[in-house]
Amino acid sequence: MLEIGAGTGIDSLYFKENGIEVTSVDLSSEMVGYCKERGLQAYVMDFYDLDFADSTFDAVYALNCLLHVPKNEIDDVLLGIKRIIKPDALFYMGLYGGKDSEGIWDNDWCDPKRFFASYSDNSIRAVVGKHFKKISFNTIPLQDGQPYFQALTLQK
């Protein structure tokens, strides 16, 4: 399995501890350092340029990272993911959404503030449906109501 946007490696470590062979990638060398400290196979890599051979992975896990991709570029990223997974492989994509918007989020706690793209349920289904077969789509409400979490399990 490949985890894209692995951050500190918490999820990758969980997968590894449960018998899943996992490779972790993140754009931040600092985050990759944390992954390696956890004993994970990790690389600094941009999800725009996934440097793996075609059909390498049985699954891809992308939690809260693809929401930073501008909408006019998401197809390119999804095609890159599709290229590196095996036929019938699974792709989990989790993001915050519920309405269509994109731009710098004024309430972001990070400095500098980050770019976010969010999708209505129909929009995200249409975007991923061009490249993958939908296995499941679930929404999880948050305490404040908006945005809410969108969880998609897809298949090549």
Secondary structure, DSSP 8 states (H G I E B T S, - for coil): -EEES-TTSHHHHHHHHTT---EEEES-HHHHHHHHHTT-EEEE--TTS--S-TT-EEEEEEESSGGGS-TTTHHHHHHHHHHHEEEEEEEEEEEEESS-EEEE-TT-SSSS--EEEE--HHHHHHHHHTTSEEEEEEEE--TT-SSEEEEEEEE-
